[in-house]
């Protein structure tokens, strides 16, 4: 280190300022402001058809994937069996979400006060609550997907078990 630079007052001032600046930046990172780009989908009619078609197409794609695995007799391999299970959970998840979106549309505020409507609304509400537990299907789907991809990596080549 240059002794002339170390003796100057500027170097001492910079050495004291550095921890303050690091602390300030760390504090700003720990307390972020709300993200203004976040857009919640509270309205059940918002992008309704796009979501419904996406659920149907993904479910059909997974059914086609499972069908092809069976036709090609690839389920004798562990990796493909795990991927087929993942596809089955994805199909179930998409169907549950598809039904849940329709039920949410039914639960939109209505001004009917008939006892039969209240009973139907009660059943629809509980079915809606059950369909909101869709993560119970999505988590195993991703676990089987991960295990299937990992099995491909460990096998190196595809060989029957």
C-alpha positions as CSV (number, residue, x, y, z in Angstrom):
1,X,0.0,0.0,0.0
2,X,1.3,3.5,-0.8
3,X,2.2,5.2,2.5
4,X,1.4,8.6,1.1
5,X,-2.2,7.4,0.3
6,X,-2.7,5.7,3.6
7,X,-1.7,8.8,5.5
8,X,-4.2,11.0,3.7
9,X,-7.6,11.8,5.3
10,X,-9.5,10.6,2.2
11,X,-8.5,7.0,2.7
12,X,-9.6,7.1,6.4
13,X,-12.9,8.6,5.3
14,X,-13.5,6.0,2.6
15,X,-12.7,3.2,5.0
16,X,-15.3,4.5,7.5
17,X,-17.9,5.0,4.7
18,X,-17.7,1.6,3.2
19,X,-19.3,-0.4,6.1
20,X,-22.1,2.2,6.3
21,X,-22.8,1.9,2.6
22,X,-22.8,-1.9,2.8
23,X,-25.1,-1.8,5.8
24,X,-27.5,0.6,4.1
25,X,-27.6,-1.6,1.0
26,X,-28.1,-4.8,3.1
27,X,-30.9,-3.0,4.9
28,X,-32.6,-2.0,1.7
29,X,-32.4,-5.6,0.5
30,X,-34.0,-6.9,3.7
31,X,-36.9,-4.5,3.5
32,X,-38.1,-4.4,-0.1
33,X,-41.0,-2.3,-1.2
34,X,-44.1,-4.0,-2.6
35,X,-43.9,-5.2,-6.2
36,X,-46.1,-3.1,-8.4
37,X,-46.0,-5.6,-11.2
38,X,-48.0,-8.2,-9.3
39,X,-51.5,-8.7,-10.6
40,X,-53.8,-10.9,-8.5
41,X,-56.6,-12.7,-10.4
42,X,-59.5,-12.1,-8.1
43,X,-62.2,-11.9,-10.7
44,X,-63.2,-15.5,-11.8
45,X,-64.0,-14.1,-15.3
46,X,-60.6,-12.6,-15.9
47,X,-58.8,-14.7,-18.6
48,X,-61.3,-17.5,-17.8
49,X,-61.3,-19.1,-21.2
50,X,-57.5,-18.9,-21.6
51,X,-57.0,-20.7,-18.3
52,X,-59.7,-23.3,-19.0
53,X,-58.3,-24.2,-22.4
54,X,-54.8,-24.3,-20.9
55,X,-56.0,-26.8,-18.3
56,X,-57.6,-28.9,-20.9
57,X,-54.7,-28.9,-23.4
58,X,-52.2,-29.7,-20.7
59,X,-54.4,-32.6,-19.4
60,X,-54.8,-33.9,-22.9
61,X,-51.0,-33.6,-23.6
62,X,-50.3,-35.6,-20.4
63,X,-52.9,-38.3,-21.4
64,X,-51.3,-38.5,-24.8
65,X,-47.8,-38.8,-23.2
66,X,-49.0,-41.6,-21.0
67,X,-50.7,-43.3,-23.9
68,X,-47.5,-43.2,-26.0
69,X,-45.4,-44.6,-23.2
70,X,-47.8,-47.5,-23.0
71,X,-47.9,-48.0,-26.7
72,X,-44.1,-48.0,-27.0
73,X,-43.9,-50.3,-24.0
74,X,-41.5,-47.9,-22.3
75,X,-43.0,-48.3,-18.8
76,X,-40.7,-51.2,-18.3
77,X,-38.0,-48.6,-17.6
78,X,-38.0,-47.0,-14.2
79,X,-37.5,-43.5,-15.5
80,X,-40.5,-43.7,-17.8
81,X,-42.7,-45.2,-15.1
82,X,-41.9,-42.3,-12.8
83,X,-42.6,-39.8,-15.7
84,X,-46.0,-41.6,-16.4
85,X,-46.9,-41.2,-12.7
86,X,-46.0,-37.6,-12.9
87,X,-48.2,-37.2,-15.9
88,X,-51.1,-38.9,-14.1
89,X,-50.9,-36.4,-11.2
90,X,-50.7,-33.5,-13.7
91,X,-53.9,-34.8,-15.4
92,X,-55.7,-35.0,-12.1
93,X,-54.4,-31.5,-11.1
94,X,-55.6,-30.0,-14.3
95,X,-59.0,-31.6,-14.0
96,X,-59.4,-30.3,-10.4
97,X,-58.3,-26.8,-11.4
98,X,-60.7,-26.9,-14.4
99,X,-63.6,-27.8,-12.2
100,X,-62.6,-25.3,-9.5
101,X,-62.6,-22.4,-12.0
102,X,-66.2,-23.3,-13.0
103,X,-67.3,-23.5,-9.4
104,X,-65.7,-20.1,-8.7
105,X,-67.7,-18.7,-11.5
106,X,-70.9,-20.1,-10.0
107,X,-70.0,-18.7,-6.6
108,X,-69.9,-15.1,-8.0
109,X,-72.2,-12.9,-6.0
110,X,-75.9,-13.5,-6.8
111,X,-79.0,-11.9,-5.4
112,X,-81.1,-15.0,-5.2
113,X,-82.3,-15.8,-1.6
114,X,-84.1,-19.1,-2.3
115,X,-83.4,-21.9,0.2
116,X,-82.6,-24.3,-2.7
117,X,-80.0,-21.8,-4.0
118,X,-78.5,-21.5,-0.6
119,X,-78.1,-25.3,-0.4
120,X,-76.6,-25.4,-3.9
121,X,-74.3,-22.5,-3.0
122,X,-73.2,-24.4,0.2
123,X,-72.3,-27.5,-1.8
124,X,-70.6,-25.5,-4.5
125,X,-68.6,-23.6,-1.8
126,X,-67.3,-26.9,-0.2
127,X,-66.5,-28.3,-3.6
128,X,-64.6,-25.1,-4.4
129,X,-62.7,-25.4,-1.1
130,X,-61.8,-28.9,-1.9
131,X,-60.6,-27.9,-5.4
132,X,-58.4,-25.2,-3.8
133,X,-56.4,-28.1,-2.3
134,X,-54.9,-28.7,-5.7
135,X,-51.4,-28.5,-4.4
136,X,-51.9,-32.0,-2.9
137,X,-51.9,-33.2,-6.5
138,X,-49.3,-30.8,-7.8
139,X,-46.5,-31.6,-5.3
140,X,-46.4,-35.4,-6.0
141,X,-46.5,-34.6,-9.8
142,X,-43.3,-32.5,-9.5
143,X,-41.7,-35.1,-7.1
144,X,-42.3,-37.9,-9.6
145,X,-41.1,-35.6,-12.4
146,X,-37.9,-34.9,-10.5
147,X,-37.4,-38.6,-9.7
148,X,-38.0,-39.6,-13.3
149,X,-35.5,-37.0,-14.6
150,X,-33.0,-38.1,-12.0
151,X,-33.4,-41.7,-13.0
152,X,-32.5,-40.8,-16.5
153,X,-29.3,-39.2,-15.3
154,X,-28.4,-42.1,-13.2
155,X,-29.1,-44.7,-15.8
156,X,-27.1,-43.0,-18.5
157,X,-28.7,-45.2,-21.1
158,X,-32.2,-46.5,-21.2
159,X,-32.2,-50.2,-20.2
160,X,-35.0,-52.3,-18.7
161,X,-35.1,-53.1,-15.0
